[in-house]
């Protein structure tokens, strides 16, 4: 029996890739591999619990390289998390640790290093976070999603894997008209999918409210607002019942619903997180990326730059996300079917199928076991 500890967390962007890698590990043989998760308490952990993975909470503390009053609470929490990890790993003693970074991950990695347990980490973004920069010093292998990240880690440890996405979203080809029909939208009218993220992106949601009267005449709008943001979505638009029928707002989509929406869309407007980019790439759907201006290390702008350079997307900075400018870009893209087709092809070419399996093999190899 091979024991593998998973760590990382804080957001769906950490947990969903962990879940994808967990699926790949279990596919190698449920009878031979046992998984446990060590990380901060989060509602996203349900994605692991529903796979039968035991959850063991570790105090999560954000690491900051700047002065903040929160450091007075987070620094003690970090050391508390480290001692928690030392105790919990001692009593289970895994054969390897796989880390996605984020709050709560570094104490587990350091505890693993203390016990000389092999560590494999994955960095989703083009610019690594501080937890993964430190973790890399103790890691045996470092998986990356964007080539720009390679320069931040020791070259001998790095391998290009792509970003693991959930199985339902990794389906690369669904017929657009059929999927639009399943989604309940017009099959012959263009569809723009606007993703506010799992928790909602206020900037994108505010943009929709301001620009809806300009967007609805151009295309059907399918808007994921994020939880607790859906009640008032579209309220300012007074275009009449027929026009409003071309706008739909949902708070959250599960894996299947997200897969349908991505494959039905002719264009996606979204943030530039690694998960969103790779999900668009898997579906082969063109995108307009709006990088988070306040992102740590400006990682979303770096993600967006590398993806846009492939020809799969355009980048629109937050300060340019105005109703007239953004709707004008959307109008131009929807009118140029040949360009949309080319962008979709470039998106599919960017996608790295089997990322979860590639990483899972490296984790098992780190234990000294062999994978067929």
C-alpha positions in Angstrom: 0.0 0.0 0.0 1.4 3.4 -1.0 0.4 6.3 1.2 0.3 9.7 -0.4 -0.5 13.0 1.4 -2.1 15.8 -0.6 -1.8 19.4 0.6 -2.7 22.9 -0.6 -5.8 24.9 -0.4 -7.6 28.1 0.3 -9.5 28.3 -3.1 -11.0 26.1 -5.7 -7.9 26.8 -7.8 -5.9 24.7 -5.4 -8.4 22.0 -4.5 -9.8 21.2 -8.0 -6.3 20.3 -9.4 -5.7 18.2 -6.3 -9.0 16.4 -7.0 -7.9 15.8 -10.6 -4.6 14.3 -9.5 -6.3 12.3 -6.8 -8.5 10.7 -9.5 -5.5 9.9 -11.6 -3.7 8.3 -8.6 -6.7 6.2 -7.7 -7.0 5.1 -11.3 -3.6 3.4 -11.0 -5.2 1.1 -8.4 -7.5 1.9 -5.5 -6.3 -1.2 -3.7 -2.7 0.0 -3.8 -2.9 3.7 -3.1 -4.3 5.5 0.0 -4.7 9.2 0.0 -5.2 11.8 2.8 -5.5 15.6 2.6 -3.7 17.9 5.0 -4.7 21.5 4.7 -6.9 24.4 5.8 -10.5 23.9 6.5 -12.5 25.1 3.4 -15.8 24.4 1.7 -13.8 23.4 -1.4 -12.5 20.4 0.5 -15.9 18.7 -0.3 -14.4 17.9 -3.7 -11.9 15.7 -2.0 -14.2 14.3 0.7 -16.7 13.0 -1.9 -13.8 10.9 -3.4 -13.5 9.2 0.0 -10.3 11.1 0.9 -9.9 11.6 4.6 -9.5 15.3 5.5 -7.1 16.4 8.2 -7.2 20.1 8.9 -4.0 22.1 9.2 -4.0 25.8 10.2 -3.7 28.0 7.1 -1.6 31.1 7.2 -0.9 33.5 4.4 2.7 34.4 3.8 3.4 38.0 3.1 6.5 39.8 2.0 5.1 43.2 3.1 4.2 44.8 6.4 0.7 44.0 7.5 -1.1 43.8 10.9 -2.4 40.4 9.8 1.2 39.1 10.2 0.8 39.3 13.9 -1.8 36.5 13.7 -0.7 34.6 10.6 2.9 34.1 11.7 1.9 32.3 14.9 -0.7 30.3 12.9 2.1 29.3 10.5 4.2 27.8 13.3 1.1 26.2 14.9 0.3 24.6 11.5 3.9 23.3 11.2 3.7 21.5 14.6 0.2 20.1 13.6 1.7 18.8 10.4 4.7 17.2 12.3 2.4 15.3 14.6 -0.2 14.3 12.0 2.4 13.1 9.4 4.3 11.2 12.1 1.2 9.1 13.0 0.4 8.3 9.3 3.9 8.6 7.7 3.1 8.9 4.0 5.4 7.7 1.3 5.2 11.0 -0.6 3.6 14.4 -0.3 2.0 16.3 -3.3 1.5 20.0 -2.7 -0.5 22.6 -4.7 0.7 25.5 -2.7 -1.5 28.1 -1.0 -2.2 28.7 2.7 -1.5 25.6 4.9 0.6 23.8 2.3 4.1 25.0 3.4 3.9 23.6 6.9 3.1 20.2 5.5 6.0 20.4 3.0 8.4 21.4 5.8 7.2 18.6 8.0 7.7 16.2 5.1 11.2 17.5 4.6 11.9 17.0 8.4 10.9 13.3 8.0 12.7 13.0 4.6 9.5 12.2 2.9 9.7 12.9 -0.9 7.8 16.0 -2.1 6.3 16.8 -5.5 4.8 20.2 -6.0 2.7 21.8 -8.8 2.7 25.5 -9.7 -0.4 26.6 -11.7 0.7 30.1 -12.5 3.4 31.8 -14.6 4.7 33.5 -11.5 5.0 31.2 -8.5 3.6 32.1 -5.1 5.9 32.4 -2.1 4.8 29.0 -0.6 5.8 27.2 -3.8 9.1 29.1 -4.1 10.1 27.9 -0.7 8.6 24.4 -1.1 10.7 24.0 -4.3 13.9 23.9 -2.2 12.6 20.7 -0.6 10.9 19.2 -3.5 12.1 16.3 -5.6 10.1 17.4 -8.7 8.3 20.6 -9.7 5.4 20.5 -12.2 4.5 23.7 -14.0 1.6 24.9 -16.2 3.2 27.9 -17.9 6.7 27.9 -19.4 7.4 31.3 -17.8 7.4 29.6 -14.4 10.4 27.4 -15.2 12.9 30.2 -14.6 11.8 30.5 -11.0 12.8 26.9 -10.0 15.9 24.7 -10.2 15.9 23.5 -13.8 16.8 19.9 -13.0 13.6 19.5 -10.9 11.1 21.1 -13.4 8.9 19.3 -15.8 6.1 20.7 -18.0 2.7 19.1 -17.1 0.0 21.7 -17.8 -2.8 22.3 -15.3 -4.8 19.3 -14.1 -8.5 19.9 -14.6 -11.5 17.8 -13.6 -12.4 14.9 -15.8 -15.7 16.3 -17.0 -14.0 19.5 -18.1 -11.1 17.7 -19.9 -13.5 16.4 -22.6 -12.0 18.2 -25.7 -14.8 17.9 -28.2 -18.6 18.4 -27.9 -20.8 19.4 -30.9 -21.7 23.1 -30.3 -25.3 23.1 -31.5 -26.1 19.9 -29.5 -24.6 21.4 -26.4 -26.4 24.7 -26.8 -29.6 22.7 -27.0 -28.8 20.9 -23.8 -28.0 24.2 -22.2 -31.4 25.6 -23.2 -30.2 28.5 -25.4 -30.7 29.3 -29.1 -28.6 27.0 -31.2 -28.1 29.4 -34.1 -27.4 32.6 -32.1 -23.9 33.4 -30.7 -23.3 32.8 -27.0 -20.9 34.7 -24.8 -20.0 33.1 -21.5 -19.0 35.4 -18.7 -17.3 33.8 -15.7 -17.2 35.6 -12.4 -15.4 32.7 -10.8 -16.4 30.2 -8.1 -16.8 33.1 -5.6 -17.6 35.8 -8.1 -15.5 38.5 -9.6 -17.0 41.8 -8.6 -15.4 43.7 -11.4 -16.8 41.4 -14.1 -20.2 41.3 -12.4 -20.4 45.1 -12.2 -19.3 45.3 -15.9 -22.3 43.1 -16.9 -24.7 45.2 -15.0 -23.4 48.3 -16.7 -23.0 46.9 -20.2 -25.9 44.4 -20.5 -28.0 46.7 -22.8 -25.0 46.8 -25.2 -24.2 43.0 -24.9 -27.7 41.5 -25.4 -28.2 42.7 -29.0 -24.8 41.2 -29.9 -25.3 37.7 -28.4 -26.9 35.5 -25.8 -25.2 36.1 -22.5 -24.7 33.3 -20.0 -23.3 34.8 -16.8 -21.8 32.9 -13.8 -21.9 35.4 -11.0 -20.4 33.4 -8.2 -22.3 32.5 -5.0 -24.3 35.2 -3.3 -24.0 37.5 -6.3 -26.8 36.2 -8.5 -30.0 37.8 -7.0 -29.6 41.2 -8.6 -27.7 40.2 -11.8 -29.3 41.8 -14.8 -31.7 43.9 -12.7 -30.6 47.3 -14.3 -31.4 46.0 -17.8 -34.8 47.2 -19.0 -34.8 45.8 -22.5 -38.0 43.9 -22.4 -38.9 40.2 -21.9 -37.7 39.1 -25.3 -34.3 40.7 -24.8 -34.0 39.4 -21.3 -34.6 35.9 -22.6 -31.1 36.2 -24.1 -29.6 36.7 -20.7 -29.2 34.1 -18.0 -27.4 34.4 -14.7 -26.4 31.5 -12.4 -24.5 31.6 -9.2 -22.5 28.4 -9.6 -22.0 25.5 -12.0 -20.9 22.0 -11.3 -18.4 20.2 -13.5 -21.0 19.0 -16.0 -22.7 22.3 -16.3 -19.4 24.2 -16.7 -18.3 21.7 -19.4 -21.6 22.3 -21.3 -21.4 26.1 -20.9 -17.7 26.2 -22.2 -18.4 24.0 -25.2 -21.6 25.9 -26.0 -19.9 29.3 -25.9 -18.6 31.1 -28.9 -16.5 33.4 -26.7 -15.6 33.6 -23.0 -15.0 36.7 -20.9 -13.1 35.6 -17.7 -10.3 36.3 -15.3 -6.8 34.9 -16.0 -6.4 32.3 -13.3 -4.7 29.1 -14.5 -7.8 27.0 -14.0 -10.0 29.3 -16.1 -7.4 29.5 -18.9 -6.9 25.7 -19.1 -10.6 25.0 -19.0 -11.1 27.4 -21.9 -8.2 25.7 -23.7 -9.7 22.2 -23.1 -13.0 23.3 -24.7 -11.2 25.1 -27.5 -13.1 28.3 -26.9 -11.7 31.8 -27.7 -11.4 34.1 -24.7 -11.0 37.6 -23.5 -9.0 37.6 -20.4 -9.3 40.3 -17.7 -6.3 39.8 -15.3 -6.9 40.5 -11.6 -5.1 43.8 -11.0 -4.4 43.1 -7.4 -3.2 39.5 -7.9 -0.1 38.4 -5.9 3.1 38.9 -8.0 0.8 40.0 -10.8 0.6 36.4 -11.7 -2.7 36.7 -13.7 -1.2 39.2 -16.0 1.7 36.9 -16.7 -0.7 34.0 -17.2 -2.7 36.1 -19.7 0.4 37.2 -21.6 1.6 33.7 -22.2 -1.8 32.4 -23.2 -2.5 35.4 -25.5 0.9 34.9 -27.1 -0.4 31.5 -28.3 -3.2 33.3 -30.3 -6.0 31.8 -28.2 -7.1 34.9 -26.4 -7.1 38.7 -26.1 -6.2 40.6 -22.9 -8.3 43.4 -21.6 -6.9 45.2 -18.6 -9.3 46.0 -15.7 -9.2 49.8 -16.4 -10.2 49.1 -20.0 -13.2 47.0 -19.0 -15.7 49.7 -19.9 -19.1 49.0 -21.5 -18.3 50.6 -24.9 -14.7 49.4 -25.2 -15.4 45.8 -24.1 -18.6 45.4 -26.0 -16.8 46.8 -29.1 -14.2 44.1 -28.8 -16.8 41.4 -28.4 -18.7 42.7 -31.4 -15.6 42.6 -33.6 -14.7 39.1 -32.5 -18.2 37.7 -33.0 -18.3 39.2 -36.5 -15.0 37.5 -37.5 -15.9 33.8 -37.6 -12.6 32.9 -39.2 -10.6 34.6 -36.4 -12.7 32.8 -33.8 -12.1 29.5 -35.4 -8.3 30.1 -35.4 -8.4 31.2 -31.8 -10.2 28.0 -30.9 -7.6 25.9 -32.7 -4.8 27.8 -30.9 -6.6 27.2 -27.5 -6.8 23.4 -28.1 -3.1 23.4 -29.1 -2.2 25.1 -25.8 -4.1 22.5 -23.7 -2.0 19.8 -22.2 -4.2 16.6 -22.0 -3.3 14.1 -19.3 -1.7 16.6 -17.0 -3.1 14.9 -13.9 -1.8 11.5 -15.1 1.7 12.9 -15.8 1.9 14.4 -12.3 0.4 11.3 -10.7 3.2 9.2 -12.3 5.8 11.5 -10.9 4.4 11.3 -7.4 4.3 7.5 -7.5 7.8 7.4 -8.9 9.0 9.6 -6.0 8.0 6.9 -3.6 10.2 4.4 -5.4 7.3 2.4 -6.7 6.8 1.6 -10.4 3.7 2.5 -12.4 2.7 0.4 -15.4 
